[in-house]
């Protein structure tokens, strides 16, 4: 009971995360088409590679389902983490994808956008509807309902595989960003006049006399402001 409450609190905490995924689910195909196709046809293998990469290739940190399931830490992961991860991605593929997602979200404080939530929610709802139709078809025995349930099951499987492929591509792009594969952030160079030495506390003003400190009187007219070099000539009208 305490574990379930802890997971619920964690899910509520993810809603307050401030960062966003580098690419949302809709644009993952456009962002990395080859990898999305690879994730579609070789989902378990991609899930294995992404989980290992999410752990910075340190399999000593591996825990079944990233510690988000009640069985986590009780499957002998410390003795043979590679074999346990293979078992996880092939037997519990959906949980492996979701666990990697939660792992990245908690590490980088990433929230899921409303659009992504709608896509994931639609996938779950379609699976539930297909399951309900299958149960009704078994009870009633109608051929029409059985055909409808088969069509819904096929559609639900297609949506499930497509969304999982997009999610794994999203995770891969986020880790590319983490590992600096997009290059350093481009910084705008300030104008030459505004550039100052590192040892200066305040950059010099350009084109204007420095303002006096708060509480200090303004300089008398005819004399240069403090901080400006004294002129080699006196005020007009005086001879030396």
Order of alpha helices (4+ residues) and beta strands (2+ residues): alpha-beta-alpha-alpha-alpha-alpha-alpha-beta-alpha-alpha
